[in-house]
Amino acid sequence: MALCLSIWATVTFLRVSERPESVSRAALYALCIVAGLFTFPFALFVPLAHFAWAALVSLRTQRRQPLLPSALALGIAGLIFAPWYLHSAALWHMAVTIGQLKGTISLHAIPMILRELIAAGYIGSLLVLTGFVYGLTRRRDWPLWLLYFIVPIVCAVAADAWFGYFLAIRQVIFVLAPLALLFTAGVEALPGRPGAILTAALLLTLVIGNISFFRRPREDWRKAARILASEPCVVYSPPDSRLLYTFFVLDLAGRDCPPGPPPRVALAAR
């Protein structure tokens, strides 16, 4: 949903750019931003990319349009979202601490993003980025699409570093839109055979990536729940991990250990 709303925010932003004086278009743009924020706060990074591009246009042309409506829409959306953010920020920090979700952002984030960007490893990302870059060269408004790709990634990494949260590729899902559009534009601009080869190579890589995703070993929560079901009582750490096991064995929901010395460790999941 956040990806969908970020796309609609971009569509309405482009409409605002065509008619900066239109109040209705600016209001619709602000509404898309607000809806995206309350769906997934990192959706804010897409209108930030829009704003950065509008600022570049304003500096180049010495006109305040479309910078003014973009800034107003972003500001209004931020004011609407601010009370909820102020209420929830402390809870986010607490959830990171209790859930032991802390992570350290380092240069390893770069290969991780490249590897998982389209769920097809380094080869898949390289193929998409090749078409994306070629598509950029065919468009006069290439700075907008480049910012649309870069800003959400940089801001997501910065936000995770600020909150001490671990970096997850889902946080930059918004970049799939510019990647798909510009890759398509790049393939259309290529001569027949190279474009077909690039597309076929990407499709093959995606198929292999999906097969690998479903075949690789992963956590077996059903088996873990059965291990815990053989215990007289269970203590969960962190406490909110209980649902991972009670989903498979409902009886575990009422088998908490009474206060006292901690029981033996029956299962450790890393």
C-alpha positions as protocol buffer text, in pm:
chain_id: "A"
residue {
  index: 1
  type: MET
  ca { x: 0 y: 0 z: 0 }
}
residue {
  index: 2
  type: ALA
  ca { x: 284 y: 238 z: 82 }
}
residue {
  index: 3
  type: LEU
  ca { x: 440 y: 174 z: -260 }
}
residue {
  index: 4
  type: CYS
  ca { x: 102 y: 237 z: -427 }
}
residue {
  index: 5
  type: LEU
  ca { x: 50 y: 564 z: -238 }
}
residue {
  index: 6
  type: SER
  ca { x: 405 y: 679 z: -317 }
}
residue {
  index: 7
  type: ILE
  ca { x: 333 y: 621 z: -688 }
}
residue {
  index: 8
  type: TRP
  ca { x: 10 y: 821 z: -667 }
}
residue {
  index: 9
  type: ALA
  ca { x: 198 y: 1094 z: -480 }
}
residue {
  index: 10
  type: THR
  ca { x: 443 y: 1107 z: -771 }
}
residue {
  index: 11
  type: VAL
  ca { x: 160 y: 1116 z: -1027 }
}
residue {
  index: 12
  type: THR
  ca { x: -9 y: 1405 z: -845 }
}
residue {
  index: 13
  type: PHE
  ca { x: 324 y: 1584 z: -805 }
}
residue {
  index: 14
  type: LEU
  ca { x: 377 y: 1570 z: -1181 }
}
residue {
  index: 15
  type: ARG
  ca { x: 26 y: 1715 z: -1224 }
}
residue {
  index: 16
  type: VAL
  ca { x: 113 y: 1992 z: -978 }
}
residue {
  index: 17
  type: SER
  ca { x: 428 y: 2063 z: -1178 }
}
residue {
  index: 18
  type: GLU
  ca { x: 215 y: 2111 z: -1489 }
}
residue {
  index: 19
  type: ARG
  ca { x: -22 y: 2353 z: -1312 }
}
residue {
  index: 20
  type: PRO
  ca { x: 144 y: 2490 z: -997 }
}
residue {
  index: 21
  type: GLU
  ca { x: -140 y: 2737 z: -944 }
}
residue {
  index: 22
  type: SER
  ca { x: -401 y: 2458 z: -906 }
}
residue {
  index: 23
  type: VAL
  ca { x: -510 y: 2436 z: -542 }
}
residue {
  index: 24
  type: SER
  ca { x: -704 y: 2114 z: -598 }
}
residue {
  index: 25
  type: ARG
  ca { x: -400 y: 1935 z: -742 }
}
residue {
  index: 26
  type: ALA
  ca { x: -180 y: 2054 z: -455 }
}
residue {
  index: 27
  type: ALA
  ca { x: -444 y: 1938 z: -203 }
}
residue {
  index: 28
  type: LEU
  ca { x: -463 y: 1596 z: -366 }
}
residue {
  index: 29
  type: TYR
  ca { x: -84 y: 1574 z: -357 }
}
residue {
  index: 30
  type: ALA
  ca { x: -83 y: 1658 z: 16 }
}
residue {
  index: 31
  type: LEU
  ca { x: -353 y: 1396 z: 76 }
}
residue {
  index: 32
  type: CYS
  ca { x: -142 y: 1128 z: -94 }
}
residue {
  index: 33
  type: ILE
  ca { x: 156 y: 1224 z: 122 }
}
residue {
  index: 34
  type: VAL
  ca { x: -50 y: 1208 z: 442 }
}
residue {
  index: 35
  type: ALA
  ca { x: -198 y: 869 z: 350 }
}
residue {
  index: 36
  type: GLY
  ca { x: 150 y: 738 z: 273 }
}
residue {
  index: 37
  type: LEU
  ca { x: 290 y: 864 z: 603 }
}
residue {
  index: 38
  type: PHE
  ca { x: 21 y: 694 z: 809 }
}
residue {
  index: 39
  type: THR
  ca { x: 71 y: 374 z: 609 }
}
residue {
  index: 40
  type: PHE
  ca { x: 451 y: 363 z: 642 }
}
residue {
  index: 41
  type: PRO
  ca { x: 643 y: 670 z: 768 }
}
residue {
  index: 42
  type: PHE
  ca { x: 933 y: 606 z: 530 }
}
residue {
  index: 43
  type: ALA
  ca { x: 695 y: 702 z: 249 }
}
residue {
  index: 44
  type: LEU
  ca { x: 796 y: 1059 z: 339 }
}
residue {
  index: 45
  type: PHE
  ca { x: 1120 y: 1011 z: 150 }
}
residue {
  index: 46
  type: VAL
  ca { x: 946 y: 1009 z: -190 }
}
residue {
  index: 47
  type: PRO
  ca { x: 798 y: 1362 z: -157 }
}
residue {
  index: 48
  type: LEU
  ca { x: 1136 y: 1469 z: -19 }
}
residue {
  index: 49
  type: ALA
  ca { x: 1282 y: 1359 z: -353 }
}
residue {
  index: 50
  type: HIS
  ca { x: 1012 y: 1561 z: -528 }
}
residue {
  index: 51
  type: PHE
  ca { x: 1097 y: 1863 z: -317 }
}
residue {
  index: 52
  type: ALA
  ca { x: 1470 y: 1828 z: -392 }
}
residue {
  index: 53
  type: TRP
  ca { x: 1398 y: 1823 z: -764 }
}
residue {
  index: 54
  type: ALA
  ca { x: 1162 y: 2124 z: -735 }
}
residue {
  index: 55
  type: ALA
  ca { x: 1437 y: 2310 z: -548 }
}
residue {
  index: 56
  type: LEU
  ca { x: 1684 y: 2234 z: -829 }
}
residue {
  index: 57
  type: VAL
  ca { x: 1435 y: 2360 z: -1089 }
}
residue {
  index: 58
  type: SER
  ca { x: 1377 y: 2674 z: -884 }
}
residue {
  index: 59
  type: LEU
  ca { x: 1751 y: 2744 z: -860 }
}
residue {
  index: 60
  type: ARG
  ca { x: 1797 y: 2691 z: -1233 }
}
residue {
  index: 61
  type: THR
  ca { x: 1498 y: 2896 z: -1351 }
}
residue {
  index: 62
  type: GLN
  ca { x: 1478 y: 3150 z: -1065 }
}
residue {
  index: 63
  type: ARG
  ca { x: 1104 y: 3071 z: -1030 }
}
residue {
  index: 64
  type: ARG
  ca { x: 929 y: 2953 z: -715 }
}
residue {
  index: 65
  type: GLN
  ca { x: 710 y: 2710 z: -905 }
}
residue {
  index: 66
  type: PRO
  ca { x: 674 y: 2417 z: -856 }
}
residue {
  index: 67
  type: LEU
  ca { x: 880 y: 2459 z: -537 }
}
residue {
  index: 68
  type: LEU
  ca { x: 612 y: 2656 z: -350 }
}
residue {
  index: 69
  type: PRO
  ca { x: 320 y: 2410 z: -388 }
}
residue {
  index: 70
  type: SER
  ca { x: 556 y: 2119 z: -320 }
}
residue {
  index: 71
  type: ALA
  ca { x: 682 y: 2281 z: 1 }
}
residue {
  index: 72
  type: LEU
  ca { x: 329 y: 2371 z: 113 }
}
residue {
  index: 73
  type: ALA
  ca { x: 195 y: 2019 z: 52 }
}
residue {
  index: 74
  type: LEU
  ca { x: 493 y: 1863 z: 229 }
}
residue {
  index: 75
  type: GLY
  ca { x: 464 y: 2108 z: 519 }
}
residue {
  index: 76
  type: ILE
  ca { x: 90 y: 2053 z: 566 }
}
residue {
  index: 77
  type: ALA
  ca { x: 135 y: 1674 z: 555 }
}
residue {
  index: 78
  type: GLY
  ca { x: 416 y: 1701 z: 808 }
}
residue {
  index: 79
  type: LEU
  ca { x: 203 y: 1907 z: 1047 }
}
residue {
  index: 80
  type: ILE
  ca { x: -81 y: 1653 z: 1025 }
}
residue {
  index: 81
  type: PHE
  ca { x: 160 y: 1364 z: 1087 }
}
residue {
  index: 82
  type: ALA
  ca { x: 367 y: 1534 z: 1360 }
}
residue {
  index: 83
  type: PRO
  ca { x: 133 y: 1462 z: 1659 }
}
residue {
  index: 84
  type: TRP
  ca { x: 126 y: 1092 z: 1578 }
}
residue {
  index: 85
  type: TYR
  ca { x: 503 y: 1088 z: 1533 }
}
residue {
  index: 86
  type: LEU
  ca { x: 564 y: 1262 z: 1865 }
}
residue {
  index: 87
  type: HIS
  ca { x: 334 y: 1013 z: 2034 }
}
residue {
  index: 88
  type: SER
  ca { x: 493 y: 708 z: 1869 }
}
residue {
  index: 89
  type: ALA
  ca { x: 866 y: 794 z: 1855 }
}
residue {
  index: 90
  type: ALA
  ca { x: 926 y: 683 z: 2215 }
}
residue {
  index: 91
  type: LEU
  ca { x: 734 y: 360 z: 2149 }
}
residue {
  index: 92
  type: TRP
  ca { x: 950 y: 292 z: 1845 }
}
residue {
  index: 93
  type: HIS
  ca { x: 1267 y: 327 z: 2052 }
}
residue {
  index: 94
  type: MET
  ca { x: 1115 y: 98 z: 2317 }
}
residue {
  index: 95
  type: ALA
  ca { x: 1014 y: -162 z: 2059 }
}
residue {
  index: 96
  type: VAL
  ca { x: 1368 y: -164 z: 1916 }
}
residue {
  index: 97
  type: THR
  ca { x: 1510 y: -221 z: 2265 }
}
residue {
  index: 98
  type: ILE
  ca { x: 1258 y: -482 z: 2385 }
}
residue {
  index: 99
  type: GLY
  ca { x: 1258 y: -670 z: 2056 }
}
residue {
  index: 100
  type: GLN
  ca { x: 1639 y: -663 z: 2041 }
}
residue {
  index: 101
  type: LEU
  ca { x: 1612 y: -515 z: 1693 }
}
residue {
  index: 102
  type: LYS
  ca { x: 1913 y: -289 z: 1719 }
}
residue {
  index: 103
  type: GLY
  ca { x: 2147 y: -284 z: 1425 }
}
residue {
  index: 104
  type: THR
  ca { x: 2460 y: -102 z: 1321 }
}
residue {
  index: 105
  type: ILE
  ca { x: 2466 y: 68 z: 983 }
}
residue {
  index: 106
  type: SER
  ca { x: 2799 y: 31 z: 804 }
}
residue {
  index: 107
  type: LEU
  ca { x: 2938 y: 12 z: 453 }
}
residue {
  index: 108
  type: HIS
  ca { x: 2803 y: -343 z: 439 }
}
residue {
  index: 109
  type: ALA
  ca { x: 2464 y: -179 z: 374 }
}
residue {
  index: 110
  type: ILE
  ca { x: 2571 y: -106 z: 14 }
}
residue {
  index: 111
  type: PRO
  ca { x: 2622 y: -467 z: -101 }
}
residue {
  index: 112
  type: MET
  ca { x: 2314 y: -575 z: 99 }
}
residue {
  index: 113
  type: ILE
  ca { x: 2095 y: -325 z: -87 }
}
residue {
  index: 114
  type: LEU
  ca { x: 2243 y: -424 z: -424 }
}
residue {
  index: 115
  type: ARG
  ca { x: 2194 y: -794 z: -348 }
}
residue {
  index: 116
  type: GLU
  ca { x: 1831 y: -763 z: -233 }
}
residue {
  index: 117
  type: LEU
  ca { x: 1711 y: -465 z: -437 }
}
residue {
  index: 118
  type: ILE
  ca { x: 1487 y: -669 z: -671 }
}
residue {
  index: 119
  type: ALA
  ca { x: 1523 y: -1009 z: -497 }
}
residue {
  index: 120
  type: ALA
  ca { x: 1744 y: -1142 z: -775 }
}
residue {
  index: 121
  type: GLY
  ca { x: 2094 y: -1099 z: -634 }
}
residue {
  index: 122
  type: TYR
  ca { x: 2373 y: -884 z: -772 }
}
residue {
  index: 123
  type: ILE
  ca { x: 2315 y: -996 z: -1131 }
}
residue {
  index: 124
  type: GLY
  ca { x: 1949 y: -898 z: -1129 }
}
residue {
  index: 125
  type: SER
  ca { x: 2025 y: -558 z: -975 }
}
residue {
  index: 126
  type: LEU
  ca { x: 2303 y: -498 z: -1228 }
}
residue {
  index: 127
  type: LEU
  ca { x: 2067 y: -575 z: -1517 }
}
residue {
  index: 128
  type: VAL
  ca { x: 1795 y: -343 z: -1385 }
}
residue {
  index: 129
  type: LEU
  ca { x: 2041 y: -64 z: -1310 }
}
residue {
  index: 130
  type: THR
  ca { x: 2184 y: -96 z: -1661 }
}
residue {
  index: 131
  type: GLY
  ca { x: 1842 y: -36 z: -1815 }
}
residue {
  index: 132
  type: PHE
  ca { x: 1769 y: 233 z: -1556 }
}
residue {
  index: 133
  type: VAL
  ca { x: 2083 y: 431 z: -1639 }
}
residue {
  index: 134
  type: TYR
  ca { x: 2019 y: 403 z: -2011 }
}
residue {
  index: 135
  type: GLY
  ca { x: 1662 y: 519 z: -1954 }
}
residue {
  index: 136
  type: LEU
  ca { x: 1792 y: 821 z: -1762 }
}
residue {
  index: 137
  type: THR
  ca { x: 2002 y: 928 z: -2059 }
}
residue {
  index: 138
  type: ARG
  ca { x: 1688 y: 938 z: -2276 }
}
residue {
  index: 139
  type: ARG
  ca { x: 1490 y: 1175 z: -2054 }
}
residue {
  index: 140
  type: ARG
  ca { x: 1524 y: 1551 z: -2011 }
}
residue {
  index: 141
  type: ASP
  ca { x: 1384 y: 1530 z: -1657 }
}
residue {
  index: 142
  type: TRP
  ca { x: 1642 y: 1272 z: -1551 }
}
residue {
  index: 143
  type: PRO
  ca { x: 1734 y: 1454 z: -1224 }
}
residue {
  index: 144
  type: LEU
  ca { x: 1381 y: 1389 z: -1092 }
}
residue {
  index: 145
  type: TRP
  ca { x: 1405 y: 1015 z: -1153 }
}
residue {
  index: 146
  type: LEU
  ca { x: 1759 y: 992 z: -1022 }
}
residue {
  index: 147
  type: LEU
  ca { x: 1655 y: 1168 z: -699 }
}
residue {
  index: 148
  type: TYR
  ca { x: 1344 y: 947 z: -684 }
}
residue {
  index: 149
  type: PHE
  ca { x: 1582 y: 648 z: -676 }
}
residue {
  index: 150
  type: ILE
  ca { x: 1860 y: 782 z: -452 }
}
residue {
  index: 151
  type: VAL
  ca { x: 1678 y: 989 z: -185 }
}
residue {
  index: 152
  type: PRO
  ca { x: 1458 y: 708 z: -41 }
}
residue {
  index: 153
  type: ILE
  ca { x: 1762 y: 481 z: -3 }
}
residue {
  index: 154
  type: VAL
  ca { x: 1985 y: 743 z: 160 }
}
residue {
  index: 155
  type: CYS
  ca { x: 1706 y: 861 z: 391 }
}
residue {
  index: 156
  type: ALA
  ca { x: 1611 y: 506 z: 494 }
}
residue {
  index: 157
  type: VAL
  ca { x: 1971 y: 428 z: 587 }
}
residue {
  index: 158
  type: ALA
  ca { x: 1997 y: 757 z: 779 }
}
residue {
  index: 159
  type: ALA
  ca { x: 1668 y: 692 z: 965 }
}
residue {
  index: 160
  type: ASP
  ca { x: 1778 y: 342 z: 1066 }
}
residue {
  index: 161
  type: ALA
  ca { x: 2110 y: 479 z: 1190 }
}
residue {
  index: 162
  type: TRP
  ca { x: 1923 y: 747 z: 1391 }
}
residue {
  index: 163
  type: PHE
  ca { x: 1685 y: 498 z: 1557 }
}
residue {
  index: 164
  type: GLY
  ca { x: 1948 y: 225 z: 1588 }
}
residue {
  index: 165
  type: TYR
  ca { x: 1728 y: -8 z: 1383 }
}
residue {
  index: 166
  type: PHE
  ca { x: 1848 y: -277 z: 1144 }
}
residue {
  index: 167
  type: LEU
  ca { x: 1835 y: -206 z: 773 }
}
residue {
  index: 168
  type: ALA
  ca { x: 1573 y: -403 z: 580 }
}
residue {
  index: 169
  type: ILE
  ca { x: 1523 y: -390 z: 205 }
}
residue {
  index: 170
  type: ARG
  ca { x: 1144 y: -344 z: 249 }
}
residue {
  index: 171
  type: GLN
  ca { x: 1219 y: 7 z: 375 }
}
residue {
  index: 172
  type: VAL
  ca { x: 1326 y: 116 z: 26 }
}
residue {
  index: 173
  type: ILE
  ca { x: 1042 y: -53 z: -164 }
}
residue {
  index: 174
  type: PHE
  ca { x: 954 y: 288 z: -311 }
}
residue {
  index: 175
  type: VAL
  ca { x: 1249 y: 278 z: -552 }
}
residue {
  index: 176
  type: LEU
  ca { x: 1089 y: -8 z: -744 }
}
residue {
  index: 177
  type: ALA
  ca { x: 866 y: 246 z: -922 }
}
residue {
  index: 178
  type: PRO
  ca { x: 1144 y: 457 z: -1081 }
}
residue {
  index: 179
  type: LEU
  ca { x: 1348 y: 143 z: -1148 }
}
residue {
  index: 180
  type: ALA
  ca { x: 1062 y: -21 z: -1338 }
}
residue {
  index: 181
  type: LEU
  ca { x: 969 y: 292 z: -1534 }
}
residue {
  index: 182
  type: LEU
  ca { x: 1322 y: 389 z: -1635 }
}
residue {
  index: 183
  type: PHE
  ca { x: 1424 y: 30 z: -1709 }
}
residue {
  index: 184
  type: THR
  ca { x: 1128 y: 8 z: -1947 }
}
residue {
  index: 185
  type: ALA
  ca { x: 1223 y: 341 z: -2105 }
}
residue {
  index: 186
  type: GLY
  ca { x: 1579 y: 219 z: -2146 }
}
residue {
  index: 187
  type: VAL
  ca { x: 1473 y: -108 z: -2309 }
}
residue {
  index: 188
  type: GLU
  ca { x: 1238 y: 77 z: -2547 }
}
residue {
  index: 189
  type: ALA
  ca { x: 1522 y: 310 z: -2648 }
}
residue {
  index: 190
  type: LEU
  ca { x: 1769 y: 28 z: -2716 }
}
residue {
  index: 191
  type: PRO
  ca { x: 1789 y: -128 z: -3062 }
}
residue {
  index: 192
  type: GLY
  ca { x: 1582 y: -445 z: -3103 }
}
residue {
  index: 193
  type: ARG
  ca { x: 1824 y: -726 z: -3016 }
}
residue {
  index: 194
  type: PRO
  ca { x: 2009 y: -567 z: -2715 }
}
residue {
  index: 195
  type: GLY
  ca { x: 1678 y: -464 z: -2559 }
}
residue {
  index: 196
  type: ALA
  ca { x: 1532 y: -812 z: -2601 }
}
residue {
  index: 197
  type: ILE
  ca { x: 1847 y: -973 z: -2459 }
}
residue {
  index: 198
  type: LEU
  ca { x: 1845 y: -742 z: -2156 }
}
residue {
  index: 199
  type: THR
  ca { x: 1477 y: -811 z: -2089 }
}
residue {
  index: 200
  type: ALA
  ca { x: 1515 y: -1188 z: -2132 }
}
residue {
  index: 201
  type: ALA
  ca { x: 1820 y: -1193 z: -1904 }
}
residue {
  index: 202
  type: LEU
  ca { x: 1630 y: -1004 z: -1634 }
}
residue {
  index: 203
  type: LEU
  ca { x: 1325 y: -1234 z: -1659 }
}
residue {
  index: 204
  type: LEU
  ca { x: 1547 y: -1542 z: -1634 }
}
residue {
  index: 205
  type: THR
  ca { x: 1731 y: -1397 z: -1334 }
}
residue {
  index: 206
  type: LEU
  ca { x: 1401 y: -1314 z: -1160 }
}
residue {
  index: 207
  type: VAL
  ca { x: 1267 y: -1667 z: -1216 }
}
residue {
  index: 208
  type: ILE
  ca { x: 1586 y: -1821 z: -1076 }
}
residue {
  index: 209
  type: GLY
  ca { x: 1574 y: -1577 z: -781 }
}
residue {
  index: 210
  type: ASN
  ca { x: 1215 y: -1674 z: -699 }
}
residue {
  index: 211
  type: ILE
  ca { x: 1287 y: -2047 z: -720 }
}
residue {
  index: 212
  type: SER
  ca { x: 1590 y: -2000 z: -496 }
}
residue {
  index: 213
  type: PHE
  ca { x: 1383 y: -1801 z: -246 }
}
residue {
  index: 214
  type: PHE
  ca { x: 1130 y: -2081 z: -198 }
}
residue {
  index: 215
  type: ARG
  ca { x: 1388 y: -2362 z: -194 }
}
residue {
  index: 216
  type: ARG
  ca { x: 1646 y: -2221 z: 45 }
}
residue {
  index: 217
  type: PRO
  ca { x: 1643 y: -2344 z: 410 }
}
residue {
  index: 218
  type: ARG
  ca { x: 1453 y: -2118 z: 651 }
}
residue {
  index: 219
  type: GLU
  ca { x: 1310 y: -2113 z: 1004 }
}
residue {
  index: 220
  type: ASP
  ca { x: 1068 y: -2396 z: 1085 }
}
residue {
  index: 221
  type: TRP
  ca { x: 840 y: -2239 z: 1347 }
}
residue {
  index: 222
  type: ARG
  ca { x: 607 y: -2540 z: 1346 }
}
residue {
  index: 223
  type: LYS
  ca { x: 892 y: -2769 z: 1451 }
}
residue {
  index: 224
  type: ALA
  ca { x: 1003 y: -2517 z: 1714 }
}
residue {
  index: 225
  type: ALA
  ca { x: 647 y: -2498 z: 1853 }
}
residue {
  index: 226
  type: ARG
  ca { x: 637 y: -2877 z: 1885 }
}
residue {
  index: 227
  type: ILE
  ca { x: 961 y: -2870 z: 2082 }
}
residue {
  index: 228
  type: LEU
  ca { x: 813 y: -2617 z: 2323 }
}
residue {
  index: 229
  type: ALA
  ca { x: 489 y: -2816 z: 2345 }
}
residue {
  index: 230
  type: SER
  ca { x: 680 y: -3098 z: 2516 }
}
residue {
  index: 231
  type: GLU
  ca { x: 782 y: -2864 z: 2801 }
}
residue {
  index: 232
  type: PRO
  ca { x: 569 y: -2827 z: 3118 }
}
residue {
  index: 233
  type: CYS
  ca { x: 583 y: -2447 z: 3095 }
}
residue {
  index: 234
  type: VAL
  ca { x: 740 y: -2184 z: 2870 }
}
residue {
  index: 235
  type: VAL
  ca { x: 902 y: -1841 z: 2914 }
}
residue {
  index: 236
  type: TYR
  ca { x: 937 y: -1636 z: 2593 }
}
residue {
  index: 237
  type: SER
  ca { x: 1216 y: -1390 z: 2529 }
}
residue {
  index: 238
  type: PRO
  ca { x: 1131 y: -1142 z: 2392 }
}
residue {
  index: 239
  type: PRO
  ca { x: 775 y: -1173 z: 2525 }
}
residue {
  index: 240
  type: ASP
  ca { x: 611 y: -1078 z: 2193 }
}
residue {
  index: 241
  type: SER
  ca { x: 765 y: -1382 z: 2021 }
}
residue {
  index: 242
  type: ARG
  ca { x: 492 y: -1599 z: 2176 }
}
residue {
  index: 243
  type: LEU
  ca { x: 270 y: -1563 z: 1865 }
}
residue {
  index: 244
  type: LEU
  ca { x: 533 y: -1726 z: 1645 }
}
residue {
  index: 245
  type: TYR
  ca { x: 472 y: -2053 z: 1830 }
}
residue {
  index: 246
  type: THR
  ca { x: 109 y: -2034 z: 1946 }
}
residue {
  index: 247
  type: PHE
  ca { x: 7 y: -1997 z: 1583 }
}
residue {
  index: 248
  type: PHE
  ca { x: 101 y: -2365 z: 1534 }
}
residue {
  index: 249
  type: VAL
  ca { x: 29 y: -2500 z: 1885 }
}
residue {
  index: 250
  type: LEU
  ca { x: -259 y: -2313 z: 2049 }
}
residue {
  index: 251
  type: ASP
  ca { x: -202 y: -2487 z: 2382 }
}
residue {
  index: 252
  type: LEU
  ca { x: 119 y: -2287 z: 2430 }
}
residue {
  index: 253
  type: ALA
  ca { x: -88 y: -1972 z: 2491 }
}
residue {
  index: 254
  type: GLY
  ca { x: -181 y: -2094 z: 2840 }
}
residue {
  index: 255
  type: ARG
  ca { x: 143 y: -2259 z: 2945 }
}
residue {
  index: 256
  type: ASP
  ca { x: 338 y: -1970 z: 3101 }
}
residue {
  index: 257
  type: CYS
  ca { x: 587 y: -2053 z: 3374 }
}
residue {
  index: 258
  type: PRO
  ca { x: 506 y: -1922 z: 3724 }
}
residue {
  index: 259
  type: PRO
  ca { x: 744 y: -1672 z: 3889 }
}
residue {
  index: 260
  type: GLY
  ca { x: 1056 y: -1831 z: 4023 }
}
residue {
  index: 261
  type: PRO
  ca { x: 1388 y: -1970 z: 3906 }
}
residue {
  index: 262
  type: PRO
  ca { x: 1415 y: -1965 z: 3528 }
}
residue {
  index: 263
  type: PRO
  ca { x: 1352 y: -2301 z: 3359 }
}
residue {
  index: 264
  type: ARG
  ca { x: 1605 y: -2471 z: 3139 }
}
residue {
  index: 265
  type: VAL
  ca { x: 1655 y: -2349 z: 2782 }
}
residue {
  index: 266
  type: ALA
  ca { x: 1459 y: -2574 z: 2548 }
}
residue {
  index: 267
  type: LEU
  ca { x: 1492 y: -2364 z: 2232 }
}
residue {
  index: 268
  type: ALA
  ca { x: 1716 y: -2076 z: 2123 }
}
residue {
  index: 269
  type: ALA
  ca { x: 1640 y: -1899 z: 1795 }
}
residue {
  index: 270
  type: ARG
  ca { x: 1905 y: -1662 z: 1662 }
}
